[in-house]
Amino acid sequence: MNKINDLNLKEEVFPLFDYALNSFTRKKILELLEHPLISKDAIENRQQIFAGYLHNHEVLKDYTYAEINLNEVYLFLKEPVMDESSLLSRVSFFEIRRKLEASFSSKILQFILLFDKLQTHYLSKIELDVFPSGYQSFISSLNEFLLQFEFHKYRKFTKAGEIRTKAASRLIHILQTRKADGSLDRFWDDLFLFETYLSISLGIKASNLVFPEIVAKGIKLQEFYYPSIENPVKNSLTTQTNVLLINGPNMSGKSTLLRSVSLCIYLGHLGFGIPASYGAFPVFSNLSISINKRDNPKKGYSHFLNEIQNLKEVVMYSRNKSTPGYAVFDEMFNGTNVEDALEICKATITGLSRFESSFFIISTHIQQLRNFMNPKVSAYYMDCTFENQVPTFTYSLKEGWSDLRLGQYIFKNEGLEQLLDL
C-alpha cells in the first residue's frame, strides 16, 4: 500500500543518482527507486553492494563511453542480421561486395572497441571480495561473457580500421551462438543493472550520503537535511515515542522537515545512503507519505475526505502488529473547521499512539493539542525568532511547542488594523 508520490522521486530524487550513460540504465534507476525493500537482510545486502562499488571507486570513477556507440552496438546486435541465415548471407557479401563489407566491418569494430574497453579497463580490475558473494558471481559472469570473445586478438584490426573476413566470422559465430541460447539478452540486462548500481553509487559518493543502521525500534537521525536545497539547515532527531507532532508557524519549514525525514526513511528502505551524518531506524513494511495534500477531482473528494480515506487505510494497516508502518500527515485535518479538527485530531493521535510498532509524524497548526498530550506522543516545533521586529526563520527543530503568533504579526505589519479602523 506504499504511498510515495509526494516524495517526487522522478523530479527531485532521481537527479541525485543519475550518472547513467544511456536510457536503459536511467529506466532501471527509476524502477529501483519505486520499489523499497521489506527486510533487514535485503536492505543490508544492497548496502553492501553499494559499499563494494564505493570501495572500487578509483577503478570505476571514469567508467564511460559515448552513448551513441552503445546504442549503435545494441541495435546492431539486436537486428535480424544477427540471425544465422542472414549472417551466412552477410558473410558471403564480405567476400563479394567490398562496399557492403565496409559498413558491416565498422559495426564489428565498434562492438570490439566498446566491450574491449569495458572488460579491460573496468570489469577485469574490480576487487570482487568486497561484494556479497552473490554479487561477486554477478560481476564475474559479466566479465566471463566478454572474455570469450578474446578481444585482445582483434586490437590490431581496430588500429587498422578494418577487420578480415575470417576474424569477423569467428566473432559473428560466437554472437550467433550467444543470441540463440539467450545469454546475449541476459548480458544486456546484467550490464544495464551493473551500470544502474554504479550510477547510484556515484550519486551516494557525490552527495556524501551514509548507510543507515537497521534497528528493532525507534528513529535516530543526526544532521539530516533535504539534499536538493542549497546550504540546507541540518537537524537531528531521536524519537522517544511512536507519534511525533510538528508545530510552528507557516513558512517555518514543517513540510520540508517532513519531507527530509521521510526521504531518509525511504532511501534507507532502498538500501541507498541517506542525507544525514548518521541514521538508524527499523524496517517498515508500509510507507504512507502525505505532504502537500490535494483534492481528487476524478473521485470528487475534498481535502478532508481525502484525509479521512488515507487515515483509514493507514489505521487498517497499522492494526496488524506484524507489519509496522511509517506514515506522515501534513497539516492534519486543515480541510475542516477548527472545532472538528481539534476533536478528531485528539482522537486520531490517541488511537495512533496505541500502534506501538508503527511510527507517525503529524504536522499541525492546532496549538490546543498541547493540552491533550500523552506519554506516547512527543512534540517538536520549527523555530522562528524576531530580530529588529522582523521574523527570522531558523528552520531548526526544537522540542516542545511554539508560542509565536506569526499570523497576527503579519496582519499588523501589513497595516490591516489601520485600514480596517480597528
VOFIBA-70562 format. One record per residue (C-alpha): x, y, z; residue in three letters. Coordinates in steps of 0.02 Angstrom, whole numbers, padded with zeros to 5 digits, always signed. Each point is the difference from the previous one (the first is absolute). Example, Ala and Ser with C-alpha at 12.3 -4.5 7.8 and 13.67 -1.06 7.14 Angstrom:
+00615-00225+00390ALA
+00069+00172-00033SER
! end
This chain:
+00000+00000+00000MET
+00152+00115-00010ASN
-00048+00181-00039LYS
+00157+00092-00052ILE
-00055+00120-00137ASN
+00028+00151+00111ASP
+00186-00039+00008LEU
+00010+00054-00183ASN
+00121-00140-00039LEU
+00019+00036-00186LYS
+00016+00188+00015GLU
+00103+00021+00159GLU
+00078-00166+00051VAL
+00047-00080-00165PHE
+00119+00142-00050PRO
+00106-00037+00155LEU
+00043-00171-00071PHE
-00006+00031-00187ASP
+00177-00031-00059TYR
-00066-00119-00133ALA
+00079-00012-00171LEU
-00155-00059-00092ASN
-00190-00003+00005SER
-00006-00186+00045PHE
+00092+00033+00163THR
-00104+00154+00040ARG
-00157-00105-00015LYS
+00071-00129+00120LYS
+00047+00135+00127ILE
-00179+00063-00001LEU
-00065-00178+00021GLU
+00115-00027+00149LEU
-00056+00164+00078LEU
-00181-00057-00001GLU
+00024-00165+00093HIS
+00053+00011+00182PRO
+00066-00158+00082LEU
-00096-00082+00142ILE
+00131-00096+00099SER
+00156+00043+00097LYS
+00101-00133-00094ASP
-00050+00070-00170ALA
+00040+00179+00051ILE
+00169-00044+00075GLU
+00045-00108-00150ASN
-00032+00145-00118ARG
+00097+00117+00114GLN
+00148-00120-00013GLN
-00014+00001-00189ILE
+00008+00189-00005PHE
+00142-00003+00126ALA
+00092-00115-00121GLY
-00019+00126-00140TYR
+00062+00139+00114LEU
+00150-00106+00046HIS
+00037-00019-00186ASN
-00026+00184-00035HIS
+00175+00030-00066GLU
-00025-00135-00131VAL
-00177+00050-00048LEU
-00002+00190+00018LYS
+00047+00024-00183ASP
-00114-00137-00068TYR
-00064+00078-00159THR
-00039-00017-00184TYR
-00096+00099-00130ALA
-00186-00037+00012GLU
-00016-00001-00189ILE
+00129-00140-00010ASN
-00094-00104+00127LEU
-00165+00027-00090ASN
+00072-00046-00169GLU
+00081-00159+00066VAL
-00161-00045+00092TYR
-00105+00021-00157LEU
+00127-00093-00106PHE
-00002-00151+00115LEU
-00189+00006+00012LYS
-00042+00015-00185GLU
-00051-00151-00106PRO
+00167+00001-00090VAL
+00068-00089+00153MET
-00109-00152-00036ASP
+00090-00151-00070GLU
-00067+00000-00177SER
+00027+00186-00023SER
+00173-00013+00075LEU
+00057-00128-00125LEU
-00069+00105-00140SER
+00085+00155+00067ARG
+00167-00089+00017VAL
-00011-00048-00182SER
-00024+00185-00041PHE
+00166+00029+00089PHE
+00085-00103-00130GLU
-00091+00070-00151ILE
-00055+00178+00038ARG
+00133+00113+00075ARG
-00115+00147+00025LYS
-00123-00102+00103LEU
+00148-00072+00095GLU
+00055+00173+00059ALA
-00166+00036+00088SER
-00010-00167+00088PHE
+00185+00002+00042SER
-00017+00169+00087SER
-00139-00068+00110LYS
+00106-00150+00050ILE
+00145+00115+00042LEU
-00115+00113+00100GLN
-00056-00152+00099PHE
+00181-00051+00033ILE
+00055+00174+00053LEU
-00145+00026+00120LEU
+00006-00164+00092PHE
+00188-00022-00003ASP
+00010+00165+00094LYS
-00133-00048+00128LEU
+00077-00170+00033GLN
+00183+00053+00000THR
-00007+00166+00092HIS
-00143-00030+00121TYR
-00079-00171+00025LEU
+00165-00095+00007SER
+00070+00121+00129LYS
-00143-00004+00126ILE
+00045-00068+00172GLU
-00136-00129+00022LEU
+00021-00059+00179ASP
-00073+00163+00070VAL
-00171-00045-00074PHE
-00126-00127+00069PRO
+00035-00172-00072SER
-00152+00000-00114GLY
+00050+00165-00076TYR
+00179-00059-00024GLN
-00071-00136-00113SER
-00105+00129-00091PHE
+00150+00108-00045ILE
+00105-00153-00041SER
-00132-00058-00124SER
+00007+00169-00089LEU
+00188-00012-00012ASN
-00003-00181-00058GLU
-00129+00038-00135PHE
+00118+00128-00076LEU
+00157-00105+00023LEU
-00066-00131-00120GLN
+00023+00122-00145PHE
+00187+00017+00034GLU
+00000+00181-00053PHE
+00189+00014+00018HIS
+00016-00100-00160LYS
-00092+00134-00099TYR
+00086+00158+00061ARG
+00110+00005-00155LYS
-00157+00009-00106PHE
-00074+00143+00103THR
+00162+00097-00025LYS
-00004-00033-00187ALA
-00184+00045-00012GLY
-00055-00159-00088GLU
-00021-00183+00042ILE
+00032-00155-00105ARG
-00142-00112-00050THR
+00066-00152+00096LYS
+00020+00098+00161ALA
-00171+00079-00019ALA
-00078-00169-00034SER
+00067-00069+00163ARG
-00075+00142+00101LEU
-00163-00014-00094ILE
-00009-00185+00039HIS
+00021+00032+00187ILE
-00132+00137-00004LEU
-00115-00111-00100GLN
+00017-00140+00128THR
-00024+00116+00148ARG
-00153+00076-00080LYS
-00075-00171-00031ALA
+00022-00058+00181ASP
-00065+00163+00072GLY
+00160+00049+00088SER
+00024+00155-00109LEU
-00166+00073+00060ASP
+00044-00045+00180ARG
+00167+00087-00020PHE
-00085+00162-00052TRP
-00118-00008+00149ASP
+00145-00036+00118ASP
+00109+00136-00073LEU
-00135+00132+00022PHE
-00033-00061+00177LEU
+00187+00012+00037PHE
-00001+00178-00067GLU
-00156+00039+00103THR
+00090-00044+00161TYR
+00154+00093-00060LEU
-00101+00157-00037SER
-00084-00004+00170ILE
+00165-00030+00089SER
+00073+00153-00088LEU
-00147+00100+00065GLY
+00025-00067+00175ILE
+00182+00054-00003LYS
-00031+00169-00082ALA
-00133+00047+00129SER
+00098-00076+00145ASN
-00146-00109+00052LEU
+00017-00128+00140VAL
-00075-00173+00022PHE
-00122-00009+00147PRO
-00006-00138+00129GLU
-00153-00110+00000ILE
-00058-00018+00181VAL
-00148-00077+00090ALA
-00083+00159+00061LYS
+00010+00189-00002GLY
+00064+00129-00123ILE
+00164+00093+00021LYS
+00061+00123-00129LEU
+00149+00114+00026GLN
+00029+00154-00108GLU
-00130-00049-00129PHE
-00052+00118-00138TYR
-00090+00013-00165TYR
+00133-00024-00135PRO
-00074+00107-00139SER
+00006+00157+00109ILE
+00155+00106-00017GLU
+00089+00024+00168ASN
-00137-00092+00097PRO
-00022+00013+00188VAL
+00041-00168+00080LYS
-00104-00067+00143ASN
+00008-00151+00115SER
-00139-00107+00069LEU
-00007-00145+00122THR
-00175-00066+00029THR
-00063-00052+00171GLN
-00179-00033-00054THR
-00087-00068-00153ASN
-00101+00158-00034VAL
+00088+00164-00038LEU
-00091+00167-00014LEU
+00088+00137-00097ILE
-00065+00176+00030ASN
+00054+00177-00042GLY
-00055+00145-00109PRO
-00024-00002-00187ASN
+00160+00011-00101MET
+00101-00068+00146SER
+00048-00158-00095GLY
-00120-00132+00067LYS
-00037-00079-00169SER
+00184-00001-00047THR
+00041-00085+00165LEU
-00131-00134-00033LEU
+00071-00025-00173ARG
+00178-00008+00066SER
-00037-00132+00132VAL
-00107-00100-00121SER
+00134+00004-00135LEU
+00127-00070+00124CYS
-00121-00139+00047ILE
-00043-00037-00181TYR
+00177+00000-00068LEU
+00049-00111+00144GLY
-00132-00125-00054HIS
+00076-00001-00174LEU
+00170-00046+00072GLY
+00067+00171-00055PHE
+00098+00124+00102GLY
-00099+00136+00087ILE
+00028+00190+00018PRO
+00058+00000+00181ALA
+00158-00028+00099SER
-00079-00151+00085TYR
-00164-00094-00009GLY
-00083-00146+00087ALA
-00179-00062-00017PHE
-00100-00162-00019PRO
-00070-00077-00158VAL
-00175+00062-00036PHE
-00104-00113-00110SER
-00114+00144-00048ASN
+00044+00180-00041LEU
-00135+00133-00016SER
+00063+00177-00029ILE
-00131+00136-00019SER
+00076+00172-00028ILE
-00079+00146-00093ASN
-00171-00082-00008LYS
-00112+00028-00151ARG
-00181-00026-00045ASP
-00040-00151-00107ASN
-00116+00071-00135PRO
-00017-00167-00089LYS
-00082-00077+00153LYS
-00079+00162+00059GLY
+00089-00006+00167TYR
+00037+00157+00101SER
+00160+00024+00099HIS
-00087-00058+00157PHE
-00077-00157-00073LEU
+00166-00041-00082ASN
+00083+00013+00170GLU
-00130-00111+00081ILE
+00018-00134-00134GLN
+00190+00006+00013ASN
-00006-00010+00190LEU
-00119-00148-00008LYS
+00120-00096-00111GLU
+00147+00038+00116VAL
-00098-00052+00154VAL
-00060-00163-00078MET
+00178-00043-00047TYR
+00073+00053+00168SER
-00120-00111+00099ARG
+00105-00148-00058ASN
+00147+00002+00121LYS
+00103-00115-00109SER
+00007+00128-00141THR
+00058+00166+00077PRO
-00029+00156-00103GLY
+00068+00176-00019TYR
-00125+00138-00038ALA
+00011+00189-00020VAL
-00147+00121+00008PHE
+00034+00180-00049ASP
-00116+00129+00082GLU
-00121-00133+00058MET
-00185+00043-00023PHE
+00027+00179-00054ASN
-00140-00029-00126GLY
-00135+00008+00133THR
-00053+00126+00133ASN
+00110+00031+00152VAL
-00118-00083+00126GLU
-00017-00160-00103ASP
+00186-00002-00037ALA
+00046+00011+00184LEU
-00117-00140+00053GLU
+00046-00123-00137ILE
+00185+00040+00016CYS
-00010-00042+00185LYS
-00086-00165-00041ALA
+00121-00040-00141THR
+00157+00036+00101ILE
-00063-00102+00148THR
-00044-00145-00113GLY
+00161+00002-00101LEU
+00106+00002+00157SER
-00067-00173+00040ARG
+00078-00074-00157PHE
+00172-00009+00080GLU
+00086-00097-00139SER
-00039+00139-00125SER
+00059+00180-00009PHE
-00098+00157-00042PHE
+00051+00181-00031ILE
-00136+00132-00002ILE
+00022+00185-00034SER
-00132+00114+00073THR
-00053+00180+00030HIS
-00118-00048+00140ILE
+00087+00066+00155GLN
-00139-00064+00115GLN
+00067-00177-00027LEU
+00138+00040+00126ARG
-00132-00021+00136ASN
-00040-00178-00053PHE
+00172-00078-00010MET
+00038-00173+00070ASN
+00164-00091+00036PRO
-00006-00086-00168LYS
+00000+00165-00097VAL
+00145+00121-00021SER
-00007+00180-00060ALA
+00129+00098-00100TYR
-00009+00169-00082TYR
+00089+00091-00139MET
+00084+00150+00076ASP
-00028+00180-00053CYS
+00070+00153+00088THR
-00023+00188-00012PHE
+00148+00110-00039GLU
-00033+00187-00005ASN
-00185-00042-00002GLN
+00023-00104-00158VAL
-00034-00189+00003PRO
+00152-00106-00037THR
-00026-00182-00046PHE
+00140-00109+00068THR
-00074-00163-00068TYR
+00066-00082+00158SER
-00096-00141+00085LEU
-00027+00021+00188LYS
-00097-00097+00130GLU
-00166+00068+00062GLY
-00128+00122-00067TRP
+00020+00165-00090SER
-00086+00150+00082ASP
+00033+00114-00148LEU
-00156+00077-00078ARG
+00072+00046-00167LEU
-00169+00024-00083GLY
-00044+00143+00117GLN
+00169+00081-00030TYR
-00019-00006-00190ILE
-00178+00065+00014PHE
+00057+00150+00101LYS
+00160+00026-00099ASN
-00098+00017-00161GLU
-00100+00140+00080GLY
-00166-00090-00004LEU
-00049+00059+00173GLU
+00008+00180-00058GLN
-00083-00037-00168LEU
-00142-00088+00089LEU
-00013+00138+00130ASP
+00029-00123+00141LEU
! end
